[in-house]
Amino acid sequence: MKILIKNHLGHLLFRKTSGQQNLIILFIFILSTLLARALYQLVDAYSVNIIFWDQFDFMTPFFLKQNAWTMFTWQHGPHRQGLGELLTWVVIRLSGWNTRAESFMIFGVLLLSLPPVLLLKRKLIGRFQWIDLIIPFIVLNKYQWEQFVVTPNVSHSVLPLLLIFVYVLSWMIPNKPWRYTIVLLINFLLLFTGFGLFMGFITAAVFGLELITGIRSHQKRLVIFSVIGFSGAVSSLYLFSCGYKFSPAVACFGFQWDYILRYPVYVGLMLAKFLGINNSINPYPSIIAGLLILAAFIAAFGWNLRAYLLDPLSPDQTHKIISILLGFSLVFAAFTSVGRICLGLEQAQSSRYMTLLIPGFVGLLMTISQIRIPKITIALSVLLAFSLVKTILPFDNNEQDSIVNFYEGKTKWKECYLLTGDYPDCNERTGFSIYPAGSERILDRLIFFESNHQNLFLDNP
C-alpha cells in the first residue's frame, strides 16, 4: 500500500502531461493577477506625488542637465545609479516629475521580473510543478512596499532584480560567443545599477573558474573564451572603480568582531521579514525562523555549489545558476549586516532589503524542485508555502502604521507647502520633513518645480 501511495505521489509531482502543465500555468496566471492587483492597489493608495529624501540627491544630474554617461555612473551611497537613472529620467520627463508615475514604473519593472523567473524554472527543471504556484508569492511579495511608498528608486533593487534573472538566463544561451557577449553586457549593467554591483564579483569568479578548468583540461577553445570573459568581467570592475568613492552612508560602518555572533542573526531577521515575521513585539520567534531559513539557504547553496564545482563544464547549468541566485542574496544580506548592524537589529527588517532576497528564495524553491524523493519534496514544498502565508494576510498594526505615517506625512507637508510656500514652517507645522533637517539647498528645487508647474505643483490647480 505504501509503495502504491509513493508511486502515485511521484506520478502526481513529476509527470509531464500537457493537461497538468496547462492547469498549473493557469493557476500561476490567476495567482499572479490577484497578487499584482493587490500590490497595485497598495501603490495607488499610498504613493504621493512629492519628491522625497534621497530623491533630491540621486536626481541631481536631472537638475544639472548632465549627459547620459554622468547619469549612468552617478553614485548615491554605496552604489551607482546605472540603467535605473536613465529609466527614471525618461519617466520624470514624460510625467512632469510625477513621483507617483515613478512608483508605478517600479511596480511595472517588478511585474516584468516574474516571466523570466517562470521561464528560468521551465528551462532548468523541464516542466512546471505544483510547487511553482509559490513563485508569484515570492516575486510579488508585498513586504517590498517601501520602494513604492517611501523613496522610489528603481536603481536600488527592482531593476537589479530583473537584470539578475535576465543574466542567469543568458548563461543558458547555446552559442558560446553570444552567451559570453550577453552575459558580459548584462553583468556590466548590473555592476553599475544599484546593489546589482555584487554580481560583478560573482561573474569574475565564474569566468575565473572556467578558465582554470579549461587550462587543467587542456581545452584551448574554452581557455580562449574564458580569458575573454574573465578579462571583460575584470575590465567592468575596473571601469566601475574609476571615480568611485566608498560611501557606506553611516558613520558607524565597519566589521566588528564584537558582533560576530550577531551578523547571522541580522541576516536571519532579514529573511524572516520576507516571510512577514516581524520582531517588533517578541524578537525570538523571528530570530528562530530567520536562522532556520538562513540554514536552508546555506545548505541549498552548499549542495548546488559542490555539484557545480565537481563539473563546472556540465551542459546542465542548473547547479551553476541556482548557486548564483542563492550566492547573490547571501552576499547581499551579509554585506547589509556588516554595513547596518551598528544601527541595531531592528534595521534588519527594513522593507527596502526584501527585493534582493527574491533570487535566494527562487534558488531555494528550485533546489526543492530537484529532489526526487516525493515525501521530502512534498514536506519541504508545504513548509515553504506555509511560511509564505503571512505575505497575503493584512499587514500587522506596526507595518500598517509605518505605511500610513509616510503617506500622511507626505500628504500633509505637501498640502502645507502648496498653501504657504514656507519650507521651514511646514516642517514645524506637520512634524514631518521631506529632506534632512538643516538643509535649505532644496528650496531652489522646490522653486524650480513651482515655476515649471511640476512634481507636487501638478496637483495644484
C-alpha positions as CSV (number, residue, x, y, z in Angstrom):
1,M,0.0,0.0,0.0
2,K,2.8,2.4,0.9
3,I,4.6,1.7,-2.3
4,L,1.4,2.4,-4.3
5,I,0.9,5.8,-2.5
6,K,4.6,6.7,-3.0
7,N,4.3,5.9,-6.7
8,H,1.1,7.9,-7.0
9,L,2.7,10.9,-5.3
10,G,5.7,10.7,-7.5
11,H,3.5,10.5,-10.6
12,L,1.4,13.5,-9.5
13,L,4.5,15.6,-8.8
14,F,6.7,14.7,-11.8
15,R,4.5,13.6,-14.6
16,K,4.7,15.7,-17.8
17,T,1.1,15.6,-19.2
18,S,0.1,18.7,-21.1
19,G,-3.2,18.8,-19.2
20,Q,-1.4,19.1,-15.9
21,Q,1.1,21.7,-17.3
22,N,-1.7,23.8,-18.6
23,L,-3.6,23.7,-15.3
24,I,-0.5,24.7,-13.4
25,I,0.1,27.6,-15.8
26,L,-3.5,28.7,-15.4
27,F,-3.3,28.8,-11.6
28,I,0.0,30.6,-11.8
29,F,-1.6,33.2,-14.0
30,I,-4.6,33.6,-11.7
31,L,-2.5,33.9,-8.6
32,S,-0.1,36.4,-10.3
33,T,-3.0,38.5,-11.4
34,L,-4.5,38.6,-7.9
35,L,-1.2,39.4,-6.2
36,A,-0.4,42.1,-8.8
37,R,-3.8,43.7,-8.3
38,A,-3.3,43.8,-4.5
39,L,0.2,45.3,-4.9
40,Y,-1.1,47.8,-7.5
41,Q,-3.8,48.9,-5.0
42,L,-1.2,49.4,-2.3
43,V,0.9,51.6,-4.7
44,D,-2.2,53.6,-5.8
45,A,-3.4,54.1,-2.3
46,Y,-0.2,55.2,-0.6
47,S,2.2,56.7,-3.1
48,V,2.3,60.6,-3.0
49,N,3.4,62.9,-5.8
50,I,6.2,64.7,-4.0
51,I,10.0,64.3,-4.3
52,F,11.3,62.9,-1.0
53,W,14.6,62.5,0.8
54,D,17.2,60.6,-1.2
55,Q,15.4,61.5,-4.5
56,F,16.8,65.1,-4.1
57,D,20.3,63.6,-4.2
58,F,20.2,60.9,-6.9
59,M,18.1,63.1,-9.2
60,T,20.8,65.8,-9.0
61,P,22.0,65.0,-12.6
62,F,18.5,65.9,-13.9
63,F,18.5,69.3,-12.2
64,L,22.0,70.0,-13.6
65,K,21.1,68.7,-17.1
66,Q,24.0,66.2,-17.1
67,N,24.7,63.9,-20.0
68,A,23.7,60.2,-20.2
69,W,27.0,58.8,-19.1
70,T,27.1,61.1,-16.0
71,M,23.6,59.9,-15.1
72,F,24.6,56.3,-15.7
73,T,27.7,56.5,-13.5
74,W,26.1,58.7,-10.8
75,Q,26.8,57.4,-7.3
76,H,24.4,57.6,-4.5
77,G,25.5,56.0,-1.3
78,P,27.4,52.7,-1.8
79,H,26.2,52.1,-5.3
80,R,25.8,53.8,-8.7
81,Q,22.5,54.5,-10.3
82,G,23.2,52.9,-13.7
83,L,20.5,52.0,-16.1
84,G,17.8,52.9,-13.5
85,E,18.9,56.6,-13.6
86,L,18.3,56.7,-17.3
87,L,14.9,55.0,-17.0
88,T,13.9,57.4,-14.2
89,W,15.0,60.4,-16.3
90,V,12.6,59.2,-19.1
91,V,9.7,58.8,-16.7
92,I,10.1,62.2,-15.0
93,R,10.5,63.9,-18.3
94,L,7.3,62.4,-19.6
95,S,5.3,62.8,-16.4
96,G,6.4,66.3,-15.3
97,W,8.5,64.9,-12.4
98,N,5.5,62.9,-11.1
99,T,6.9,60.6,-8.4
100,R,3.6,58.6,-8.4
101,A,4.5,57.7,-12.0
102,E,7.9,56.6,-10.8
103,S,6.3,54.3,-8.2
104,F,4.1,52.7,-10.9
105,M,7.1,52.3,-13.1
106,I,8.9,50.4,-10.3
107,F,5.8,48.3,-9.9
108,G,5.9,47.6,-13.7
109,V,9.5,46.5,-13.6
110,L,8.8,44.2,-10.7
111,L,6.0,42.6,-12.7
112,L,8.4,42.2,-15.6
113,S,10.6,40.1,-13.3
114,L,8.0,37.4,-13.0
115,P,8.1,36.0,-16.6
116,P,11.9,35.4,-16.6
117,V,11.6,33.5,-13.3
118,L,8.9,31.3,-14.8
119,L,11.0,30.8,-18.0
120,L,14.1,30.0,-15.9
121,K,12.2,27.4,-13.9
122,R,10.8,25.8,-17.1
123,K,14.3,25.7,-18.7
124,L,16.1,24.4,-15.7
125,I,13.7,21.8,-14.4
126,G,12.0,21.0,-17.8
127,R,8.4,21.4,-16.6
128,F,6.2,23.2,-14.2
129,Q,5.2,21.6,-10.9
130,W,2.6,22.3,-8.3
131,I,5.3,23.8,-6.1
132,D,5.7,26.6,-8.7
133,L,2.4,28.1,-7.5
134,I,4.7,29.6,-4.9
135,I,6.7,31.7,-7.4
136,P,4.2,34.6,-7.6
137,F,4.1,34.8,-3.8
138,I,7.9,35.2,-3.8
139,V,8.3,37.7,-6.6
140,L,5.2,39.8,-5.8
141,N,5.9,39.8,-2.0
142,K,4.1,42.9,-0.6
143,Y,6.7,43.4,2.1
144,Q,8.6,45.3,-0.6
145,W,6.3,48.2,0.0
146,E,9.0,50.8,0.9
147,Q,10.3,51.3,-2.6
148,F,6.8,52.4,-3.7
149,V,5.7,54.4,-0.7
150,V,8.8,56.0,0.9
151,T,11.6,56.8,-1.6
152,P,11.1,55.4,-5.0
153,N,14.3,54.4,-6.7
154,V,14.2,51.8,-9.4
155,S,18.0,51.5,-9.3
156,H,18.3,50.3,-5.7
157,S,16.7,46.8,-6.0
158,V,13.9,46.3,-8.5
159,L,15.8,46.9,-11.8
160,P,18.8,44.8,-10.5
161,L,16.3,42.1,-9.7
162,L,15.0,42.0,-13.3
163,L,18.6,42.1,-14.6
164,I,19.6,39.2,-12.4
165,F,17.1,36.9,-13.9
166,V,17.9,38.0,-17.4
167,Y,21.6,37.5,-16.5
168,V,21.1,33.9,-15.4
169,L,19.0,33.1,-18.4
170,S,21.9,34.4,-20.5
171,W,24.1,31.7,-19.2
172,M,21.8,29.2,-21.0
173,I,22.4,30.6,-24.5
174,P,23.7,27.6,-26.6
175,N,26.0,29.7,-28.8
176,K,29.1,30.4,-26.7
177,P,30.2,33.7,-28.3
178,W,26.7,35.1,-28.0
179,R,26.4,33.7,-24.4
180,Y,29.6,35.4,-23.2
181,T,28.8,38.6,-25.0
182,I,25.3,38.9,-23.5
183,V,26.4,37.7,-20.0
184,L,29.2,40.4,-20.0
185,L,26.7,43.1,-21.2
186,I,24.1,42.3,-18.5
187,N,26.9,42.0,-15.9
188,F,28.1,45.5,-16.8
189,L,24.6,46.9,-16.4
190,L,24.2,45.0,-13.1
191,L,27.5,46.2,-11.8
192,F,26.6,49.9,-12.4
193,T,22.9,49.6,-11.3
194,G,22.2,49.7,-7.6
195,F,23.1,46.7,-5.5
196,G,23.5,44.6,-8.6
197,L,27.1,45.6,-8.1
198,F,27.8,42.3,-6.2
199,M,27.1,40.3,-9.4
200,G,30.3,41.9,-10.9
201,F,32.4,39.9,-8.5
202,I,30.4,36.7,-8.9
203,T,30.8,36.9,-12.7
204,A,34.6,37.3,-12.4
205,A,34.7,34.3,-10.1
206,V,32.6,32.2,-12.6
207,F,34.8,33.1,-15.6
208,G,37.9,32.5,-13.4
209,L,36.7,29.0,-12.5
210,E,36.0,28.2,-16.2
211,L,39.5,29.5,-17.1
212,I,41.2,27.3,-14.5
213,T,39.1,24.3,-15.6
214,G,40.0,24.9,-19.3
215,I,43.7,25.1,-18.5
216,R,43.6,21.9,-16.5
217,S,41.6,20.0,-19.1
218,H,43.8,21.4,-22.0
219,Q,40.7,22.8,-23.9
220,K,42.2,25.6,-25.9
221,R,38.9,26.9,-27.2
222,L,37.5,27.1,-23.7
223,V,40.6,28.8,-22.4
224,I,40.3,31.5,-25.2
225,F,36.6,32.2,-24.4
226,S,37.3,32.1,-20.6
227,V,40.2,34.6,-21.0
228,I,37.9,36.9,-23.0
229,G,35.1,36.5,-20.4
230,F,37.4,37.0,-17.4
231,S,39.1,40.0,-19.0
232,G,35.7,41.5,-19.7
233,A,34.5,41.0,-16.2
234,V,37.6,42.4,-14.7
235,S,37.6,45.4,-17.1
236,S,34.0,46.1,-16.0
237,L,35.1,46.1,-12.4
238,Y,38.0,48.5,-13.2
239,L,35.7,50.9,-15.1
240,F,33.3,50.8,-12.1
241,S,36.1,51.7,-9.8
242,C,37.1,54.8,-11.7
243,G,35.9,57.8,-9.8
244,Y,34.1,55.5,-7.3
245,K,34.2,56.6,-3.7
246,F,33.3,54.2,-0.9
247,S,30.3,55.7,0.9
248,P,28.6,53.4,3.4
249,A,26.1,56.2,4.3
250,V,26.5,55.5,8.1
251,A,29.3,56.8,10.3
252,C,29.5,53.6,12.3
253,F,30.1,51.3,9.3
254,G,32.7,48.6,9.8
255,F,33.2,44.9,10.5
256,Q,33.3,44.4,14.3
257,W,34.4,41.2,15.9
258,D,32.2,42.0,18.9
259,Y,29.2,41.5,16.6
260,I,30.4,38.2,15.1
261,L,27.5,36.2,16.5
262,R,25.0,39.0,15.7
263,Y,25.7,39.0,12.0
264,P,23.9,35.8,11.2
265,V,21.0,36.9,13.5
266,Y,20.8,40.1,11.4
267,V,20.7,38.1,8.2
268,G,18.1,35.8,9.7
269,L,15.9,38.7,10.7
270,M,16.0,39.9,7.1
271,L,14.9,36.5,5.8
272,A,12.2,36.4,8.5
273,K,10.8,39.7,7.4
274,F,10.5,38.4,3.9
275,L,8.0,35.9,5.3
276,G,6.2,38.6,7.2
277,I,7.6,37.6,10.6
278,N,8.3,40.9,12.5
279,N,10.4,41.3,15.6
280,S,8.6,44.4,16.9
281,I,6.9,42.7,19.9
282,N,8.8,39.5,20.6
283,P,12.1,39.1,18.7
284,Y,12.7,35.4,19.4
285,P,10.2,33.8,17.0
286,S,11.5,35.9,14.1
287,I,15.2,35.2,15.1
288,I,14.5,31.4,15.3
289,A,12.5,31.4,12.0
290,G,15.2,33.5,10.3
291,L,18.1,31.3,11.4
292,L,16.2,28.3,10.1
293,I,15.7,29.9,6.7
294,L,19.3,31.0,6.7
295,A,20.4,27.4,7.4
296,A,18.2,26.3,4.5
297,F,19.8,28.9,2.2
298,I,23.3,27.9,3.2
299,A,22.6,24.2,2.8
300,A,21.0,24.7,-0.6
301,F,23.8,26.9,-1.7
302,G,26.5,24.4,-0.5
303,W,24.8,21.5,-2.2
304,N,24.4,23.3,-5.5
305,L,27.9,24.9,-5.4
306,R,29.5,21.5,-4.6
307,A,27.7,19.9,-7.6
308,Y,28.8,22.8,-9.8
309,L,32.4,22.7,-8.7
310,L,32.6,18.9,-9.4
311,D,31.7,19.5,-13.0
312,P,32.0,23.2,-14.0
313,L,31.6,22.5,-17.7
314,S,28.5,20.4,-17.5
315,P,25.9,21.2,-20.2
316,D,23.3,21.2,-17.4
317,Q,23.5,24.7,-16.0
318,T,21.1,24.0,-13.1
319,H,23.6,23.9,-10.2
320,K,25.6,26.8,-11.6
321,I,22.6,29.1,-11.9
322,I,21.0,28.2,-8.6
323,S,24.4,28.8,-6.9
324,I,24.5,32.2,-8.5
325,L,20.9,33.1,-7.3
326,L,21.5,31.9,-3.7
327,G,25.0,33.2,-3.6
328,F,23.9,36.7,-4.7
329,S,21.2,37.0,-2.0
330,L,23.6,35.6,0.7
331,V,26.3,38.1,-0.3
332,F,23.9,41.0,-0.3
333,A,22.5,40.0,3.1
334,A,25.9,39.5,4.6
335,F,27.2,42.9,3.4
336,T,24.0,44.6,4.6
337,S,24.5,43.1,8.0
338,V,28.1,44.4,8.2
339,G,27.0,47.8,7.0
340,R,23.9,48.3,9.1
341,I,24.3,46.2,12.3
342,C,25.6,49.2,14.2
343,L,22.2,50.8,13.8
344,G,20.6,48.0,15.7
345,L,19.0,44.6,14.9
346,E,15.6,46.3,14.2
347,Q,17.1,47.8,11.0
348,A,17.4,44.2,9.6
349,Q,13.7,44.2,8.8
350,S,13.7,47.3,6.6
351,S,11.3,46.8,3.7
352,R,13.9,48.0,1.2
353,Y,16.1,45.0,1.7
354,M,13.4,42.4,0.7
355,T,13.6,42.7,-3.1
356,L,17.2,41.4,-3.4
357,L,16.3,38.4,-1.2
358,I,14.0,37.2,-4.0
359,P,16.8,35.5,-6.0
360,G,17.7,33.4,-3.0
361,F,14.1,32.3,-2.3
362,V,13.8,31.4,-6.0
363,G,17.0,29.4,-5.8
364,L,15.7,27.6,-2.7
365,L,12.5,26.7,-4.5
366,M,14.4,25.3,-7.4
367,T,16.6,23.3,-5.1
368,I,13.5,21.7,-3.6
369,S,12.2,21.0,-7.2
370,Q,15.3,18.9,-7.9
371,I,14.7,16.5,-5.1
372,R,13.4,13.2,-6.4
373,I,12.1,11.8,-3.1
374,P,8.4,12.6,-3.2
375,K,7.9,12.7,0.6
376,I,10.8,15.1,1.1
377,T,9.7,17.3,-1.8
378,I,6.1,17.5,-0.5
379,A,7.2,18.2,3.0
380,L,9.6,21.0,2.0
381,S,7.1,22.4,-0.5
382,V,4.3,22.6,2.1
383,L,6.7,24.1,4.6
384,L,7.8,26.8,2.2
385,A,4.2,27.5,1.1
386,F,3.0,27.7,4.7
387,S,5.9,30.1,5.5
388,L,4.7,32.5,2.8
389,V,1.1,32.5,4.0
390,K,1.5,35.7,6.0
391,T,2.6,37.6,2.9
392,I,-1.0,37.5,1.7
393,L,-2.6,38.4,5.0
394,P,-3.2,42.0,6.1
395,F,-0.2,43.9,7.5
396,D,0.1,43.9,11.2
397,N,-0.6,47.2,13.1
398,N,3.1,48.3,13.2
399,E,3.6,47.7,9.5
400,Q,0.4,49.4,8.5
401,D,1.1,52.3,10.8
402,S,4.5,52.8,9.1
403,I,2.9,52.9,5.7
404,V,0.2,55.3,6.8
405,N,2.6,57.6,8.6
406,F,4.7,58.1,5.5
407,Y,1.6,58.6,3.4
408,E,0.0,61.1,5.8
409,G,3.3,62.9,6.5
410,K,4.0,63.5,2.8
411,T,0.4,64.5,2.1
412,K,0.2,67.0,5.0
413,W,3.5,68.5,4.2
414,K,2.6,68.8,0.5
415,E,-0.7,70.5,1.4
416,C,1.0,72.9,3.7
417,Y,3.6,73.9,1.2
418,L,1.1,74.4,-1.6
419,L,-0.8,76.7,0.7
420,T,2.1,78.7,2.3
421,G,5.2,78.1,0.3
422,D,7.1,78.2,3.6
423,Y,9.6,75.3,3.8
424,P,10.7,75.6,7.5
425,D,7.2,76.4,8.6
426,C,5.7,73.3,7.0
427,N,8.4,71.2,8.7
428,E,7.4,72.6,12.0
429,R,3.6,72.5,11.4
430,T,3.5,69.0,10.2
431,G,6.3,67.5,12.3
432,F,7.5,65.9,9.1
433,S,10.3,66.8,6.7
434,I,10.9,65.8,3.1
435,Y,14.6,66.2,3.5
436,P,17.1,66.1,6.4
437,A,16.7,69.0,8.8
438,G,19.1,71.9,8.4
439,S,19.4,71.7,4.6
440,E,18.0,74.6,2.7
441,R,19.5,73.8,-0.7
442,I,16.3,72.1,-1.8
443,L,14.5,75.4,-1.8
444,D,15.9,76.1,-5.3
445,R,14.5,72.8,-6.5
446,L,11.1,73.5,-5.0
447,I,11.1,76.9,-6.7
448,F,12.0,75.1,-9.9
449,F,9.0,72.8,-9.6
450,E,6.7,75.7,-8.9
451,S,8.0,77.8,-11.8
452,N,7.6,74.9,-14.2
453,H,4.4,73.6,-12.6
454,Q,5.9,70.1,-12.0
455,N,6.0,67.5,-9.2
456,L,3.9,68.5,-6.3
457,F,2.5,71.5,-8.2
458,L,1.0,69.2,-10.8
459,D,-1.8,68.6,-8.3
460,N,-2.3,72.3,-7.5
461,P,-4.9,73.9,-9.8
